[in-house]
Amino acid sequence: MADEKRGKPKPVADVPPPGEKTWESPARPPGKRRRLLLALPLIVVGGAYGGYWYVWSLTHERTDDAQTEGHIHAVSSKVSGYVAEVWVRDNQVVAKGEVLVRIRLEDYQARVRLAEAKLAQAEADLKTAEHNVAVLQGTTAAAIAEARAGVRQEEARLEGTRKDADSAQAKLAAAIAAREQAQAQVKAAQADFDYASYNLGRISALREQNQAAEDEAQLAEAQCRAAEAKLSAANESVNLSAAQINAAQNALAAAQAAIVVAEAAIDKQKGKLEDALTGPDQVRVAEARLELARGGVLAARAQLDLARLELGYCTITTPADGVISKRSVEVGQYLQPGQSFLAVVPLDDTWVVANFKETHLRNMRVGQPARLQVDAYPDHLFRGHVESVAAGTGARFSILPPENATGNFVKVVQRVPVKIVLDDGERDPQRPLRPGMNVVVTVDTSERASAAASAP
């Protein structure tokens, strides 16, 4: 058996005939196998990372076209003048209300004094106008009442004068009638006297011839003397009537003159009344002057307020807490109204504007969380959220917006500004966000983030 075993030939492998190829794989060298084993974990890790990155990119939008923004308060002068003092330097931290620059005050102080003087003058004019109105209002009513009373008094005097004239006229007529009666009595007495004288002469002649008795002669003489006395009395009556006529004529002339005087006095009093009746017009004119004086006082006060404002504008203060930037003012420089000479930048009120492609806004909503990587602080991550999305693309609000309706149109993906604000507590005084810094923004647009953003 042993011999058989020793003598038994070993099986011989099939050897292909000459020129025929076999399909057996050649043996791998040991170095390549080792490299393959080492690369296999890297391939697995890379595939896992690529898958994770792909899945992550489905719920996140990322852009490096983002910068920090903030309020930049341009400080300018409201009045013109030479700079007297500059109280700040470049990059100095200032608080709201802190003095920045002072303009020379002398000119504006003089304007304030001038405005005060004009106000005092306007107030004096107002007091004068008020006094004039009060005086005119008081004197006008009194003057009207006095003038009306004067007219009534003169009218009553005229009426009395007319009555006196009528009485004088009646007396004159009576005196004339009395004179005519007296003249008639004179004629009758003259006739009686003539007859008595004739009878006395006849009886005397008869008595001398002793043809008449003594008694008849005495009777004829008595009758003659009685007729003479009666004639004298009649003449006296005529003279008295003439005197009465003269007196009545004088009284009538005086009454007529008094009537003329009374009528002239009435006209005079009526003129005074007309003048007094113009008093209300004068009162209205005085009241208009009073209103004008009041307007002058208001204008003077406004001028004084404006002068005081301009004086206050000479001291320029900072409008907010922040840092001084772009300072370009020096002592002695002449400032014009509206001329900006420095800026105040608050560093505690900054935000980020990320310009996302329009294709990234499909699932982006207000309130979604965002991560901010600032180039200035690569070792620190800021957290924020979407506050708002702009109403148009950046190109639309540029100085020269595109005119797609003219020329050859080339479709370009547009970018839309998105405002990102920091969450509460994320601001770091040691890492201030200055306007203009570059930021990489990543917004979580997953359904969970959208639901949390829409929740009240």
Buried (B, 14 or more C-beta within 10 A) or exposed (E): EEEEEEEEEEEEEEEEEEEEEEEEEEEEEEEEEEEEEEEEEEEEEEEEEEEEEEEEEEBBBBBEBBBBBBBBBEBBBBBBBEBBEBBBEEEBEBEEEBBBBBBBBEBBEEBBEEBBEBBEEBBEBBEEBBEBBEEBBEBBBEBBEBBBEBBEEBBEBBEEBBEBBEBBBEBBEBBBEBBEBBBEBBEBBBEBBEEBBEBBEEBBEBBEEEEBEEEBBEBBBEBBEBBBEBBEBBBEBBEBBBEBBEBBBEBBEBBBEBBEBBBEBBEBBBEBBEEBBBBBEBBEBBBEBBEEBBEBBEEBBEBBEEBBEBBEBBBBBBBBBBBBBBBEBEEEBEBEEEEBBBBBBBBEBBBBBBBBEEEBBEBBBBEBBBBBBBEEBEEEEBEBBBBEBBEEBBEEEEEEEBEEEEEEEEEEEBBBBBBBBBEEEBBEEEEBBBBEBEBBBBBBBBEEBBEBBEEE
